[in-house]
């Protein structure tokens, strides 16, 4: 059995199928970890959702910011932007089944092994001041709200850049918003662990006083898998933690990449966008 972690699909369905074929992926034998942002920007978002859901227990999928945006548009009253490619999902006859499945995906998945220790995948990374155990508990808080009766109200209130800094005494919507933002939107942090939401480019565009989250030390030593940051092109220079960037910019014309967790080997297919 091999477990493959794949970065942001963002509607790149043809490339997803081509990558699975190149991996000789067999859901009866192998496992797949998808780092979120299954949808949006690319032309095959509906097909990506259907493909991922059809894999059943063979696929572990975390929520990304574009996945949450789809849920907010469909069930939280948010508006589509002019760049969105969500219309086929919203018009699909199986949309409610797909949305129900997506809405119950986690923000964090993890596993432990004797050889690799703790492996954790989230969409954007792991806040340095959160231990894995704390992060898992916080993820569970937000997941319960997303899967519960108050999901619509939370999806309506989810957008926003405040609070930008984690505090243990946060509560209510601000607490949940900060949890979701840290898991799905984080890139640059300052020394106090506060997030910058404006900078989305490479490391040479870091705001003054900020650095990428993986350049800050941690008290524990998990192997961290994340997507979200295509401008990194799969690299984490000067990282002070064990971190693997999985988003290699398929939707932007570069490539779609899988990381074989057992061997550390990367396998890519070129973008067709």
C-alpha positions as CSV (number, residue, x, y, z in Angstrom):
1,X,0.0,0.0,0.0
2,X,1.2,3.5,-0.8
3,X,-0.3,6.8,0.5
4,X,-0.1,9.7,-2.0
5,X,-0.6,13.3,-0.9
6,X,-1.7,15.6,-3.8
7,X,-1.9,19.4,-3.7
8,X,-4.7,21.7,-4.9
9,X,-6.7,20.4,-7.8
10,X,-8.7,23.6,-8.3
11,X,-10.8,22.0,-11.0
12,X,-7.9,20.3,-12.9
13,X,-9.8,17.1,-13.4
14,X,-8.0,15.9,-16.6
15,X,-4.6,16.2,-14.8
16,X,-6.0,14.5,-11.7
17,X,-7.0,11.5,-13.7
18,X,-3.7,11.5,-15.6
19,X,-1.8,11.6,-12.3
20,X,-3.8,8.7,-10.8
21,X,-3.1,6.7,-13.9
22,X,0.7,7.5,-13.7
23,X,0.7,6.4,-10.1
24,X,-1.2,3.2,-11.0
25,X,-3.4,4.2,-8.1
26,X,-5.7,1.4,-6.9
27,X,-8.3,2.4,-4.2
28,X,-8.5,-1.2,-3.1
29,X,-4.8,-1.0,-2.2
30,X,-3.6,2.6,-2.0
31,X,-4.7,5.7,-0.1
32,X,-5.0,9.3,-1.2
33,X,-4.6,12.5,0.8
34,X,-6.0,15.6,-0.9
35,X,-4.8,18.9,0.5
36,X,-8.0,20.9,-0.2
37,X,-9.2,23.3,-2.8
38,X,-10.7,20.6,-5.0
39,X,-12.7,23.3,-6.8
40,X,-12.6,26.7,-8.4
41,X,-10.6,28.5,-11.1
42,X,-10.1,25.3,-13.3
43,X,-12.8,23.9,-15.7
44,X,-13.4,20.6,-14.0
45,X,-14.5,21.4,-10.5
46,X,-17.7,19.4,-10.7
47,X,-15.8,16.3,-12.0
48,X,-13.1,16.7,-9.3
49,X,-15.7,16.7,-6.5
50,X,-17.4,13.6,-8.0
51,X,-14.1,11.8,-8.4
52,X,-12.9,12.5,-4.9
53,X,-16.2,11.5,-3.3
54,X,-16.4,8.3,-5.4
55,X,-13.1,7.2,-3.9
56,X,-14.8,6.7,-0.6
57,X,-12.6,5.7,2.3
58,X,-9.6,5.5,0.0
59,X,-9.4,9.3,0.0
60,X,-8.8,11.7,2.9
61,X,-9.7,15.2,2.0
62,X,-9.2,18.4,4.0
63,X,-11.1,21.6,3.3
64,X,-9.4,24.5,1.6
65,X,-10.5,28.1,1.3
66,X,-12.0,27.6,-2.2
67,X,-14.0,24.6,-0.9
68,X,-15.4,26.8,1.9
69,X,-16.1,29.5,-0.6
70,X,-18.3,27.1,-2.5
71,X,-20.2,26.2,0.6
72,X,-20.6,29.8,1.5
73,X,-22.0,30.6,-1.9
74,X,-24.3,27.6,-1.9
75,X,-25.4,27.7,1.7
76,X,-24.3,30.9,3.4
77,X,-25.5,33.6,1.1
78,X,-22.1,34.6,-0.3
79,X,-21.8,35.9,-3.8
80,X,-19.7,34.3,-6.6
81,X,-16.8,36.4,-7.9
82,X,-16.2,36.9,-11.6
83,X,-13.3,34.5,-11.5
84,X,-15.3,31.6,-10.0
85,X,-16.0,28.4,-12.0
86,X,-18.6,27.1,-9.5
87,X,-21.7,27.4,-11.7
88,X,-21.6,23.7,-12.9
89,X,-21.6,22.5,-9.3
90,X,-24.4,24.8,-8.3
91,X,-26.5,23.6,-11.2
92,X,-25.7,19.9,-10.9
93,X,-28.5,17.4,-10.2
94,X,-26.4,15.9,-7.4
95,X,-25.3,19.2,-5.9
96,X,-26.8,18.6,-2.5
97,X,-25.2,15.2,-2.1
98,X,-21.8,16.7,-3.2
99,X,-22.2,19.7,-0.9
100,X,-23.2,17.5,2.1
101,X,-20.1,15.4,1.5
102,X,-17.8,18.4,1.2
103,X,-19.3,20.1,4.3
104,X,-18.3,17.1,6.4
105,X,-14.7,17.0,5.3
106,X,-12.1,17.8,8.1
107,X,-9.7,20.7,8.4
108,X,-6.9,18.3,9.5
109,X,-5.9,14.7,9.0
110,X,-3.1,12.9,10.8
111,X,-1.4,9.6,11.2
112,X,1.5,8.2,13.2
113,X,4.2,5.7,12.2
114,X,7.3,4.4,13.8
115,X,9.5,5.6,10.9
116,X,8.0,9.0,10.2
117,X,6.5,10.0,13.4
118,X,3.4,12.2,13.3
119,X,2.3,13.2,9.8
120,X,-0.3,16.0,9.6
121,X,-2.0,17.5,6.5
122,X,-4.0,20.8,6.5
123,X,-4.7,23.1,3.6
124,X,-2.5,26.0,4.5
125,X,-0.2,24.7,7.3
126,X,0.0,24.6,11.1
127,X,0.2,27.7,13.3
128,X,3.6,27.4,15.1
129,X,2.1,28.0,18.6
130,X,-0.4,25.1,18.2
131,X,0.8,21.6,19.1
132,X,-0.6,18.9,16.9
133,X,-3.0,17.8,19.7
134,X,-4.2,21.4,20.2
135,X,-4.6,21.9,16.4
136,X,-6.6,18.7,16.2
137,X,-8.9,19.8,19.0
138,X,-9.5,23.3,17.4
139,X,-10.1,21.7,14.0
140,X,-12.8,19.5,15.6
141,X,-14.5,22.6,17.1
142,X,-14.9,24.2,13.6
143,X,-15.8,20.9,11.9
144,X,-18.6,20.4,14.4
145,X,-20.0,23.8,13.7
146,X,-19.7,23.3,9.9
147,X,-21.5,19.9,10.2
148,X,-24.1,21.1,12.6
149,X,-27.4,23.0,12.5
150,X,-25.7,26.4,12.8
151,X,-23.6,25.8,9.7
152,X,-25.5,28.3,7.5
153,X,-25.0,31.1,10.1
154,X,-21.4,30.4,10.4
155,X,-20.8,30.3,6.7
156,X,-22.4,33.7,6.5
157,X,-20.1,35.1,9.2
158,X,-17.0,33.2,8.1
159,X,-15.4,35.9,5.9
160,X,-13.1,38.4,7.5
161,X,-9.5,39.1,8.5
162,X,-10.2,39.7,12.2
163,X,-9.0,38.4,14.5
164,X,-5.6,38.0,12.9
165,X,-3.9,36.7,16.0
166,X,-4.7,33.6,18.0
167,X,-5.7,33.9,21.7
168,X,-7.0,31.1,23.9
169,X,-9.8,33.3,25.2
170,X,-11.3,33.9,21.8
171,X,-14.9,32.6,21.6
172,X,-17.9,32.5,19.4
173,X,-17.6,33.5,15.7
174,X,-14.2,35.3,16.1
175,X,-12.7,32.1,17.5
176,X,-14.1,29.9,14.7
177,X,-13.1,32.4,12.0
178,X,-9.5,32.5,13.3
179,X,-9.3,28.7,13.4
180,X,-10.6,28.4,9.9
181,X,-8.4,31.2,8.6
182,X,-5.3,29.6,10.2
183,X,-6.0,26.2,8.6
184,X,-7.0,27.5,5.2
185,X,-5.6,31.0,4.5
186,X,-2.3,31.2,6.4
187,X,0.9,32.2,4.6
188,X,3.0,34.9,6.3
189,X,3.2,35.4,10.1
190,X,4.9,37.9,12.4
191,X,6.9,37.0,15.4
192,X,3.7,37.0,17.6
193,X,2.0,34.5,15.2
194,X,-0.4,37.1,13.7
195,X,-1.5,36.4,10.1
196,X,-1.1,38.7,7.1
197,X,-3.9,38.1,4.6
198,X,-2.8,40.4,1.8
199,X,0.5,38.9,0.6
200,X,-0.1,35.9,-1.7
201,X,3.1,35.9,-3.8
202,X,6.5,34.2,-3.2
203,X,8.9,34.7,-0.3
204,X,10.6,37.7,-1.9
205,X,7.3,39.6,-1.4
206,X,7.1,39.0,2.3
207,X,5.6,42.0,4.1
208,X,8.0,43.8,6.5
209,X,8.2,42.0,9.8
210,X,6.6,38.8,8.4
211,X,8.0,35.4,7.4
212,X,6.4,32.2,6.1
213,X,4.8,30.1,8.8
214,X,7.3,27.3,8.2
215,X,10.3,29.5,9.0
216,X,9.2,29.6,12.7
217,X,10.3,26.9,15.1
218,X,7.9,24.5,16.9
219,X,8.0,22.7,20.2
220,X,7.1,19.4,18.5
221,X,8.3,17.8,15.2
222,X,5.5,16.6,13.0
223,X,5.8,16.2,9.2
224,X,3.5,18.9,7.9
225,X,1.9,18.6,4.4
226,X,0.1,21.6,3.0
227,X,-1.1,23.1,-0.3
228,X,-2.6,26.6,-0.8
229,X,0.6,28.4,-1.8
230,X,1.3,27.8,-5.5
231,X,3.9,30.6,-5.6
232,X,6.3,28.3,-3.5
233,X,6.4,25.9,-6.5
234,X,6.7,23.0,-4.1
235,X,9.6,24.4,-2.1
236,X,10.0,25.4,1.5
237,X,13.3,27.3,1.7
238,X,14.9,27.9,5.1
239,X,12.2,25.9,6.8
240,X,12.7,25.3,10.5
241,X,10.2,22.5,10.5
242,X,9.6,19.3,8.4
243,X,7.2,20.8,5.8
244,X,6.2,19.7,2.3
245,X,4.5,22.2,-0.1
246,X,2.2,20.2,-2.3
247,X,0.6,22.9,-4.5
248,X,2.7,23.1,-7.7
249,X,0.3,25.4,-9.6
250,X,-1.6,23.1,-11.9
251,X,-4.4,25.6,-12.4
252,X,-1.8,28.3,-13.3
253,X,-0.3,26.2,-16.0
254,X,2.5,24.4,-14.1
255,X,2.0,20.9,-12.8
256,X,0.0,18.6,-10.5
257,X,2.1,16.7,-8.0
258,X,1.8,13.7,-5.7
259,X,4.1,12.9,-2.8
260,X,4.4,9.2,-1.9
261,X,4.6,9.4,1.9
262,X,6.4,6.1,2.4
263,X,9.3,6.9,0.1
264,X,9.3,10.7,-0.2
265,X,9.2,10.5,-4.0
266,X,7.4,13.2,-5.9
267,X,5.5,12.4,-9.1
268,X,4.1,15.1,-11.4
269,X,2.1,15.5,-14.6
270,X,2.1,18.8,-16.6
271,X,-0.9,21.1,-16.5
272,X,-3.2,21.3,-19.5
273,X,-4.6,24.7,-18.5
